[in-house]
Amino acid sequence: MNCSLSDQEVYCFLGILILSGYAPLPRRRRYWESNEDTHNILVVKSRYFHVADNTALPENDKMAKVRPLIDMLNAKFLQYAPIEKQISIDESMVPY
C-alpha cells in the first residue's frame, strides 16, 4: 500500500482528526463502522504520519511528537482569527 500523502490528503486527514474531537466516540473505529475501506486507509495513513523526528524528541515534553503541528496551527489560527482581549461565548460570561 502506498503511504505517501498529497497536500489535499494531509488537509483532509488533519480535518478528520480535528473534527473527530468535536464528537468523541469510545473507539476510533466507530467513526467508520459503515465503511471498512475508509477505516483501513486511515489506520494505515495514521500509522505512518509523523510531524516530528522521533530520534530527537525532548524527554520533558509529552506533546513532543505533535509539537511542530501544534505550533504551526496556533500560528495560523492567530493569523486568521486574532484573539481579542475578551472573547464572549455567552453574553453573561463577560460583564459590560
DSSP file (Angstrom, degrees, kcal/mol; ACC not computed):
  #  RESIDUE AA STRUCTURE BP1 BP2  ACC     N-H-->O    O-->H-N    N-H-->O    O-->H-N    TCO  KAPPA ALPHA  PHI   PSI    X-CA   Y-CA   Z-CA
    1    1 A M              0   0    0      0, 0.0     2,-0.5     0, 0.0     0, 0.0   0.000 360.0 360.0 360.0 136.4    0.0    0.0    0.0
    2    2 A N        -     0   0    0      1,-0.1     0, 0.0     2,-0.0     0, 0.0  -0.652 360.0-175.7 -78.2 121.9    1.3    3.5   -0.9
    3    3 A C        +     0   0    0     -2,-0.5     2,-0.2     2,-0.1    -1,-0.1   0.296  43.7 115.8-103.2   8.2    1.7    5.6    2.3
    4    4 A S        -     0   0    0      1,-0.0     2,-0.4     0, 0.0    -2,-0.0  -0.552  53.4-148.8 -77.8 146.3    2.6    8.8    0.6
    5    5 A L        -     0   0    0     -2,-0.2     2,-0.1    40,-0.0    -2,-0.1  -0.933   3.4-140.1-119.4 136.6    0.2   11.7    1.1
    6    6 A S     >  -     0   0    0     -2,-0.4     4,-2.1     1,-0.1     5,-0.2  -0.406  36.4-102.7 -79.8 168.4   -0.7   14.5   -1.2
    7    7 A D  H  > S+     0   0    0      1,-0.2     4,-2.3     2,-0.2     5,-0.2   0.918 124.1  51.8 -57.4 -43.8   -1.2   18.0    0.3
    8    8 A Q  H  > S+     0   0    0      1,-0.2     4,-2.4     2,-0.2    -1,-0.2   0.889 108.3  50.9 -62.4 -40.0   -5.0   17.6   -0.1
    9    9 A E  H  > S+     0   0    0      2,-0.2     4,-2.8     1,-0.2    -1,-0.2   0.871 108.8  51.6 -66.4 -36.4   -4.9   14.2    1.7
   10   10 A V  H  X S+     0   0    0     -4,-2.1     4,-2.8     2,-0.2     5,-0.2   0.928 110.3  48.9 -64.9 -44.4   -3.0   15.8    4.6
   11   11 A Y  H  X S+     0   0    0     -4,-2.3     4,-2.3     1,-0.2    -2,-0.2   0.924 114.5  45.3 -60.0 -44.8   -5.6   18.6    4.9
   12   12 A C  H  X S+     0   0    0     -4,-2.4     4,-2.5     2,-0.2    -2,-0.2   0.917 112.7  50.8 -64.8 -43.3   -8.4   16.0    4.9
   13   13 A F  H  X S+     0   0    0     -4,-2.8     4,-2.1     2,-0.2    -2,-0.2   0.929 112.9  45.0 -61.0 -47.3   -6.6   13.8    7.4
   14   14 A L  H  X S+     0   0    0     -4,-2.8     4,-2.6     1,-0.2    -1,-0.2   0.882 111.7  53.8 -65.3 -38.0   -6.0   16.7    9.8
   15   15 A G  H  X S+     0   0    0     -4,-2.3     4,-2.9    -5,-0.2     5,-0.2   0.902 108.1  49.6 -61.9 -41.2   -9.6   17.8    9.3
   16   16 A I  H  X S+     0   0    0     -4,-2.5     4,-2.2     2,-0.2    -2,-0.2   0.921 111.7  48.7 -63.4 -44.0  -10.8   14.4   10.2
   17   17 A L  H  X S+     0   0    0     -4,-2.1     4,-0.7     2,-0.2    -2,-0.2   0.921 115.0  44.3 -62.5 -43.8   -8.7   14.3   13.3
   18   18 A I  H >< S+     0   0    0     -4,-2.6     3,-1.0     1,-0.2     4,-0.4   0.943 115.7  46.3 -67.0 -47.7   -9.8   17.8   14.4
   19   19 A L  H >X S+     0   0    0     -4,-2.9     3,-1.3     1,-0.3     4,-0.7   0.826 103.7  62.3 -67.1 -31.0  -13.5   17.2   13.7
   20   20 A S  H 3< S+     0   0    0     -4,-2.2     3,-0.3     1,-0.3    -1,-0.3   0.754  95.5  62.9 -66.6 -20.7  -13.5   13.8   15.4
   21   21 A G  T << S+     0   0    0     -3,-1.0    -1,-0.3    -4,-0.7    -2,-0.2   0.711  96.7  57.9 -73.1 -19.9  -12.5   15.7   18.6
   22   22 A Y  T <4 S+     0   0    0     -3,-1.3    -1,-0.2    -4,-0.4    -2,-0.2   0.716 116.9  31.5 -82.1 -21.6  -15.9   17.5   18.5
   23   23 A A  S  < S-     0   0    0     -4,-0.7    -1,-0.3    -3,-0.3    -2,-0.1  -0.596  87.7-164.1-132.7  71.6  -17.9   14.3   18.5
   24   24 A P        -     0   0    0      0, 0.0    -3,-0.1     0, 0.0     4,-0.0  -0.289   5.0-169.2 -65.8 139.5  -15.8   11.9   20.6
   25   25 A L        -     0   0    0     -5,-0.2     6,-0.1     1,-0.1    -2,-0.0  -0.869  34.9-110.7-120.5 157.9  -16.6    8.2   20.4
   26   26 A P  S    S+     0   0    0      0, 0.0     2,-0.4     0, 0.0    -1,-0.1   0.833 103.0  24.4 -60.3 -33.1  -15.3    5.4   22.7
   27   27 A R  S >  S-     0   0    0      1,-0.1     3,-1.3    -3,-0.0     4,-0.3  -0.989  72.7-131.7-134.5 143.2  -13.2    3.9   19.9
   28   28 A R  G >  S+     0   0    0     -2,-0.4     3,-1.6     1,-0.3     4,-0.4   0.841 104.9  67.0 -60.4 -33.7  -11.8    5.4   16.7
   29   29 A R  G >  S+     0   0    0      1,-0.3     3,-1.3     2,-0.2    -1,-0.3   0.779  85.7  71.5 -58.3 -28.2  -13.2    2.5   14.7
   30   30 A R  G X  S+     0   0    0     -3,-1.3     3,-0.9     1,-0.3    -1,-0.3   0.740  85.5  66.1 -65.0 -23.1  -16.8    3.6   15.4
   31   31 A Y  G <  S+     0   0    0     -3,-1.6    -1,-0.3    -4,-0.3     3,-0.2   0.814 113.1  31.2 -66.2 -28.2  -16.4    6.6   13.1
   32   32 A W  G X  S+     0   0    0     -3,-1.3     3,-1.0    -4,-0.4     7,-0.3  -0.089  75.1 126.8-123.1  34.7  -16.2    4.3   10.1
   33   33 A E  T <  S+     0   0    0     -3,-0.9     3,-0.2     1,-0.3    -1,-0.1   0.853  80.3  47.6 -59.6 -34.2  -18.3    1.4   11.1
   34   34 A S  T 3  S+     0   0    0      1,-0.2     2,-0.3    -4,-0.2    -1,-0.3   0.582 115.7  44.9 -85.7  -8.9  -20.3    1.7    7.9
   35   35 A N    <>  +     0   0    0     -3,-1.0     4,-1.7     1,-0.1    -1,-0.2  -0.750  57.8 174.8-138.8  89.2  -17.2    2.0    5.6
   36   36 A E  H  > S+     0   0    0     -2,-0.3     4,-2.6    -3,-0.2     5,-0.2   0.823  79.9  60.1 -64.3 -33.7  -14.5   -0.5    6.4
   37   37 A D  H  > S+     0   0    0      2,-0.2     4,-2.2     1,-0.2    -1,-0.2   0.925 105.5  47.4 -62.6 -44.5  -12.3    0.6    3.4
   38   38 A T  H  > S+     0   0    0      1,-0.2     4,-2.5     2,-0.2     5,-0.2   0.911 111.4  52.0 -61.9 -42.3  -12.1    4.2    4.7
   39   39 A H  H  X S+     0   0    0     -4,-1.7     4,-2.4    -7,-0.3    -2,-0.2   0.938 109.5  48.5 -59.3 -48.2  -11.2    2.9    8.2
   40   40 A N  H  X S+     0   0    0     -4,-2.6     4,-2.0     1,-0.2    -1,-0.2   0.900 112.2  48.6 -62.0 -41.7   -8.4    0.7    6.8
   41   41 A I  H  X S+     0   0    0     -4,-2.2     4,-2.6     1,-0.2    -1,-0.2   0.932 113.3  46.7 -63.8 -46.1   -6.9    3.5    4.7
   42   42 A L  H  X S+     0   0    0     -4,-2.5     4,-2.5     1,-0.2    -2,-0.2   0.850 110.0  53.4 -68.0 -34.0   -7.0    6.0    7.6
   43   43 A V  H  X S+     0   0    0     -4,-2.4     4,-1.6    -5,-0.2    -1,-0.2   0.934 112.4  44.2 -65.0 -45.0   -5.4    3.5   10.0
   44   44 A V  H  X S+     0   0    0     -4,-2.0     4,-1.1    -5,-0.2    -2,-0.2   0.928 115.1  48.1 -65.7 -44.6   -2.5    2.8    7.7
   45   45 A K  H  X S+     0   0    0     -4,-2.6     4,-0.6     1,-0.2     3,-0.4   0.905 111.9  49.6 -63.8 -40.7   -2.0    6.5    6.9
   46   46 A S  H  < S+     0   0    0     -4,-2.5     3,-0.4     1,-0.2    -1,-0.2   0.807 103.5  61.2 -69.9 -27.7   -2.1    7.4   10.6
   47   47 A R  H  < S+     0   0    0     -4,-1.6    -1,-0.2     1,-0.2    -2,-0.2   0.853 115.4  32.3 -65.0 -33.9    0.4    4.7   11.5
   48   48 A Y  H  < S+     0   0    0     -4,-1.1     2,-0.7    -3,-0.4    -1,-0.2   0.340  90.3 111.1-107.6   5.7    3.0    6.4    9.3
   49   49 A F     <  +     0   0    0     -4,-0.6     2,-0.4    -3,-0.4    -4,-0.0  -0.738  41.5 167.7 -86.0 114.5    2.0   10.0    9.7
   50   50 A H        -     0   0    0     -2,-0.7    16,-0.1     1,-0.1     3,-0.1  -0.974  26.9-179.3-128.7 142.1    4.7   11.9   11.7
   51   51 A V  S    S+     0   0    0     14,-0.6     2,-0.3    -2,-0.4    -1,-0.1   0.363  73.2  45.8-117.0   0.7    5.3   15.6   12.2
   52   52 A A  S    S-     0   0    0     13,-0.1     2,-0.7    16,-0.1    -1,-0.1  -0.969  89.3-101.7-141.0 155.9    8.4   15.3   14.4
   53   53 A D    >   -     0   0    0     -2,-0.3     3,-1.6     1,-0.2    -2,-0.0  -0.696  27.7-155.5 -78.2 112.5   11.7   13.4   14.2
   54   54 A N  G >  S+     0   0    0     -2,-0.7     3,-0.6     1,-0.3    -1,-0.2   0.681  89.1  61.9 -65.4 -17.9   11.3   10.6   16.7
   55   55 A T  G 3  S+     0   0    0      1,-0.2    -1,-0.3    -3,-0.0    -2,-0.0   0.632 108.1  41.8 -83.6 -12.0   15.1   10.3   17.2
   56   56 A A  G <  S+     0   0    0     -3,-1.6    -1,-0.2     2,-0.1    -2,-0.1  -0.158  78.0 140.9-127.3  40.3   15.4   13.9   18.6
   57   57 A L    <   -     0   0    0     -3,-0.6     2,-0.2    -5,-0.1     8,-0.1  -0.681  53.1-120.7 -86.3 133.2   12.4   14.2   20.9
   58   58 A P    >   -     0   0    0      0, 0.0     3,-0.9     0, 0.0     6,-0.2  -0.517  15.3-140.9 -69.5 138.7   12.9   16.1   24.2
   59   59 A E  T 3  S+     0   0    0      1,-0.2     5,-0.0    -2,-0.2    -2,-0.0   0.753  95.8  57.6 -73.6 -24.2   12.0   13.9   27.2
   60   60 A N  T 3  S+     0   0    0      1,-0.1     2,-0.7     2,-0.0    -1,-0.2   0.479  90.4  79.7 -88.8  -0.8   10.3   16.6   29.2
   61   61 A D    X   -     0   0    0     -3,-0.9     3,-1.5     1,-0.1     4,-0.2  -0.903  55.1-171.5-111.1 107.4    7.7   17.4   26.6
   62   62 A K  T 3  S+     0   0    0     -2,-0.7     3,-0.3     1,-0.3    -1,-0.1   0.729  90.4  49.9 -68.3 -21.0    4.8   15.0   26.5
   63   63 A M  T >> S+     0   0    0      1,-0.2     3,-1.3     2,-0.1     4,-1.1   0.161  74.6 117.5-100.6  17.7    3.5   16.6   23.3
   64   64 A A  T <4  +     0   0    0     -3,-1.5     3,-0.3     1,-0.3    -1,-0.2   0.817  68.1  59.4 -58.8 -34.6    6.8   16.5   21.5
   65   65 A K  T 34 S+     0   0    0     -3,-0.3   -14,-0.6     1,-0.2    -1,-0.3   0.788 120.9  26.0 -67.6 -25.9    5.6   14.2   18.7
   66   66 A V  T <> S+     0   0    0     -3,-1.3     4,-2.5     2,-0.1     3,-0.3   0.360  90.9 105.0-116.3   3.5    2.9   16.7   17.7
   67   67 A R  H  X S+     0   0    0     -4,-1.1     4,-2.8    -3,-0.3     5,-0.2   0.884  79.3  52.7 -55.5 -45.0    4.5   20.0   18.9
   68   68 A P  H  > S+     0   0    0      0, 0.0     4,-2.1     0, 0.0    -1,-0.2   0.903 112.5  46.1 -59.8 -38.3    5.6   21.2   15.4
   69   69 A L  H  > S+     0   0    0     -3,-0.3     4,-2.7     2,-0.2    -2,-0.2   0.918 112.7  49.4 -68.3 -43.6    2.0   20.7   14.2
   70   70 A I  H  X S+     0   0    0     -4,-2.5     4,-2.7     2,-0.2     5,-0.2   0.924 112.2  48.4 -61.0 -45.5    0.5   22.4   17.3
   71   71 A D  H  X S+     0   0    0     -4,-2.8     4,-2.0    -5,-0.2    -1,-0.2   0.909 113.1  47.2 -62.5 -42.8    2.9   25.4   16.9
   72   72 A M  H  X S+     0   0    0     -4,-2.1     4,-2.1    -5,-0.2    -2,-0.2   0.923 113.8  47.2 -65.6 -44.2    2.1   25.7   13.2
   73   73 A L  H  X S+     0   0    0     -4,-2.7     4,-3.0     1,-0.2     5,-0.2   0.910 110.7  51.8 -64.7 -42.3   -1.7   25.5   13.8
   74   74 A N  H  X S+     0   0    0     -4,-2.7     4,-2.3     1,-0.2    -1,-0.2   0.906 110.0  49.5 -60.5 -41.5   -1.5   28.0   16.6
   75   75 A A  H  X S+     0   0    0     -4,-2.0     4,-1.9    -5,-0.2    -1,-0.2   0.914 113.6  45.8 -63.8 -42.3    0.3   30.5   14.4
   76   76 A K  H  X S+     0   0    0     -4,-2.1     4,-2.4     2,-0.2     5,-0.3   0.898 110.9  52.5 -68.1 -40.2   -2.2   30.0   11.6
   77   77 A F  H  X S+     0   0    0     -4,-3.0     4,-2.2     1,-0.2    -2,-0.2   0.918 112.1  46.0 -61.4 -42.7   -5.2   30.4   14.0
   78   78 A L  H  < S+     0   0    0     -4,-2.3    -1,-0.2    -5,-0.2    -2,-0.2   0.850 112.0  52.4 -67.7 -34.0   -3.7   33.6   15.3
   79   79 A Q  H  < S+     0   0    0     -4,-1.9    -2,-0.2    -5,-0.2    -1,-0.2   0.917 121.7  29.0 -67.6 -43.4   -3.0   34.9   11.8
   80   80 A Y  H  < S+     0   0    0     -4,-2.4    -2,-0.2     1,-0.2    -1,-0.2   0.637 134.7  27.6 -96.9 -15.6   -6.6   34.3   10.5
   81   81 A A  S  < S-     0   0    0     -4,-2.2    -1,-0.2    -5,-0.3    -2,-0.1  -0.558  80.4-159.8-143.4  73.9   -8.6   34.7   13.7
   82   82 A P        -     0   0    0      0, 0.0     2,-0.4     0, 0.0    -4,-0.1  -0.250  23.1-115.0 -60.6 142.3   -6.7   37.1   16.1
   83   83 A I        -     0   0    0      2,-0.0     2,-0.1     1,-0.0     4,-0.0  -0.622  26.4-148.4 -81.1 129.8   -7.7   36.8   19.7
   84   84 A E        -     0   0    0     -2,-0.4     3,-0.2     1,-0.1    -1,-0.0  -0.306  34.5 -95.8 -83.4 176.5   -9.3   39.9   21.2
   85   85 A K  S    S+     0   0    0      1,-0.2     2,-0.4    -2,-0.1    -1,-0.1   0.910 111.9  20.8 -62.2 -41.2   -8.9   40.9   24.8
   86   86 A Q        -     0   0    0      2,-0.0     2,-0.6     8,-0.0    -1,-0.2  -0.992  66.1-162.6-133.3 128.5  -12.1   39.2   25.7
   87   87 A I        -     0   0    0     -2,-0.4     2,-0.7    -3,-0.2    -4,-0.0  -0.949  13.4-155.2-108.6 121.3  -13.9   36.5   23.8
   88   88 A S        +     0   0    0     -2,-0.6     3,-0.1     1,-0.2    -2,-0.0  -0.858  20.5 174.9-102.5 113.8  -17.5   36.2   24.9
   89   89 A I  S    S+     0   0    0     -2,-0.7     2,-0.3     1,-0.3    -1,-0.2   0.843  83.2  15.3 -78.4 -36.6  -19.1   32.8   24.2
   90   90 A D  S >> S-     0   0    0      1,-0.1     3,-2.2     0, 0.0     4,-0.6  -0.992  80.4-122.4-138.0 140.6  -22.3   33.9   26.0
   91   91 A E  G >4 S+     0   0    0     -2,-0.3     3,-0.6     1,-0.3    -1,-0.1   0.816 110.0  59.3 -55.8 -31.4  -23.2   37.4   26.9
   92   92 A S  G 34 S+     0   0    0      1,-0.2    -1,-0.3     3,-0.1     4,-0.0   0.605  92.6  68.6 -76.1  -9.6  -23.5   36.6   30.6
   93   93 A M  G <4 S+     0   0    0     -3,-2.2    -1,-0.2     1,-0.2    -2,-0.2   0.831 100.9  43.4 -79.9 -31.7  -19.8   35.5   30.8
   94   94 A V  S << S-     0   0    0     -4,-0.6    -1,-0.2    -3,-0.6    -6,-0.0  -0.960  85.8-130.9-118.6 119.5  -18.2   38.9   30.3
   95   95 A P              0   0    0      0, 0.0    -3,-0.1     0, 0.0    -2,-0.0  -0.352 360.0 360.0 -68.7 148.5  -19.7   41.9   32.2
   96   96 A Y              0   0    0     -2,-0.0    -4,-0.0    -5,-0.0    -5,-0.0   0.450 360.0 360.0 -82.1 360.0  -20.5   45.0   30.2
